[in-house]
Amino acid sequence: QVQLVESGGGLVQAGGSLRLSCAASGSIFGISTLAMAWYRQAPGKQRELVASITRTGSANYVDAVKGRFTISRDNAKNTVYLQMNSLKLEDTAVYYCNTGQGGMDYWGKGTLVTVSS
């Protein structure tokens, strides 16, 4: 069973930056064999996929964050990151780390990002 713990959220002004971290544990081979993803859920909205990264490091992004966010992984540290630059008010949300293994879907508890004007 995989456990995911997000950190790095907080209050930031529009145009600022934050780096989120997702520390994973519980997988026999660490995260090296896992695709990882970041989702977010804004107040009153459905959870949406923000970025994903394959085992080999290929990344994909939702159009709204392309050019501003970067997902990366450090398999040695069992950690996935989301570097968020040029933050906008509409980026305010709870950000969740996600992965899947053995047919199971795993989620962290989320970290809140609030972007102020």
C-alpha positions as CSV (number, residue, x, y, z in Angstrom):
1,Q,0.0,0.0,0.0
2,V,1.3,3.4,-1.0
3,Q,1.2,6.4,1.3
4,L,1.4,9.9,-0.2
5,V,2.1,13.1,1.8
6,E,1.9,16.5,0.2
7,S,3.6,19.6,1.5
8,G,4.6,23.0,0.4
9,G,1.3,24.7,0.0
10,G,0.6,28.2,1.4
11,L,-0.5,31.7,0.7
12,V,1.2,33.5,-2.1
13,Q,0.6,36.6,-4.1
14,A,-0.4,36.5,-7.7
15,G,2.7,36.2,-9.9
16,G,4.6,34.4,-7.2
17,S,5.9,30.8,-7.0
18,L,5.5,27.8,-4.8
19,R,7.0,24.3,-5.0
20,L,4.9,21.4,-3.8
21,S,6.4,18.1,-2.7
22,C,4.8,14.7,-2.5
23,A,6.7,12.1,-0.4
24,A,5.8,8.5,-1.2
25,S,6.3,5.4,0.9
26,G,5.1,1.8,1.1
27,S,5.9,0.7,-2.4
28,I,8.5,-2.1,-2.5
29,F,10.3,-0.6,-5.4
30,G,9.8,3.0,-4.4
31,I,8.2,5.3,-6.9
32,S,10.6,4.4,-9.7
33,T,8.0,2.0,-11.2
34,L,5.1,4.4,-10.7
35,A,3.5,7.0,-12.8
36,M,2.7,10.0,-10.6
37,A,0.3,12.9,-10.9
38,W,-0.9,16.1,-9.3
39,Y,-4.6,17.0,-9.2
40,R,-6.3,20.0,-7.8
41,Q,-9.7,20.9,-6.5
42,A,-10.9,24.4,-6.3
43,P,-13.9,25.4,-4.1
44,G,-17.1,24.3,-5.7
45,K,-15.4,22.6,-8.6
46,Q,-14.5,19.0,-9.5
47,R,-11.1,17.7,-9.0
48,E,-9.0,18.0,-12.1
49,L,-5.7,16.6,-13.4
50,V,-3.0,19.3,-13.4
51,A,0.2,17.4,-14.4
52,S,1.4,13.8,-14.7
53,I,4.8,12.2,-15.1
54,T,5.6,8.7,-16.4
55,R,8.1,6.3,-14.9
56,T,10.6,7.5,-17.5
57,G,10.0,11.2,-16.8
58,S,7.7,12.2,-19.6
59,A,5.4,15.0,-18.4
60,N,2.0,16.2,-19.5
61,Y,0.1,19.3,-18.3
62,V,-3.4,20.6,-18.5
63,D,-3.5,23.6,-20.9
64,A,-4.2,26.1,-18.0
65,V,-0.8,25.5,-16.4
66,K,1.4,24.8,-19.5
67,G,4.5,27.0,-19.4
68,R,4.0,27.9,-15.7
69,F,4.1,24.6,-13.8
70,T,6.7,21.9,-14.0
71,I,6.4,18.4,-12.6
72,S,9.5,16.4,-11.7
73,R,10.5,13.4,-9.8
74,D,13.4,12.2,-7.7
75,N,13.2,8.5,-7.5
76,A,16.1,8.2,-5.0
77,K,14.1,10.4,-2.6
78,N,10.7,8.9,-3.5
79,T,9.4,12.4,-4.1
80,V,7.5,14.1,-6.8
81,Y,7.5,17.9,-7.1
82,L,5.3,20.5,-8.7
83,Q,7.1,23.8,-9.3
84,M,4.4,26.5,-9.8
85,N,5.4,29.8,-11.2
86,S,3.5,32.9,-12.3
87,L,0.6,31.8,-10.0
88,K,-2.8,33.2,-10.8
89,L,-5.9,33.6,-8.6
90,E,-7.5,30.7,-10.4
91,D,-4.8,28.4,-9.2
92,T,-6.2,28.6,-5.7
93,A,-7.1,25.0,-4.8
94,V,-6.2,22.0,-2.7
95,Y,-3.5,20.1,-4.6
96,Y,-3.4,16.3,-4.3
97,C,-0.7,13.8,-5.2
98,N,-1.9,10.6,-6.9
99,T,-0.6,7.3,-8.1
100,G,-1.8,3.8,-8.9
101,Q,-0.4,0.4,-8.2
102,G,-1.8,-3.1,-8.4
103,G,-5.2,-1.8,-9.6
104,M,-5.5,0.5,-6.6
105,D,-5.6,4.3,-6.7
106,Y,-3.8,6.2,-4.0
107,W,-4.2,9.8,-2.9
108,G,-2.6,12.1,-0.4
109,K,-4.6,14.3,1.9
110,G,-3.8,17.4,-0.1
111,T,-2.1,20.7,0.5
112,L,-3.8,24.1,0.2
113,V,-2.6,26.7,-2.2
114,T,-4.1,30.1,-1.9
115,V,-3.2,32.8,-4.4
116,S,-4.1,36.4,-3.4
117,S,-4.3,39.6,-5.4
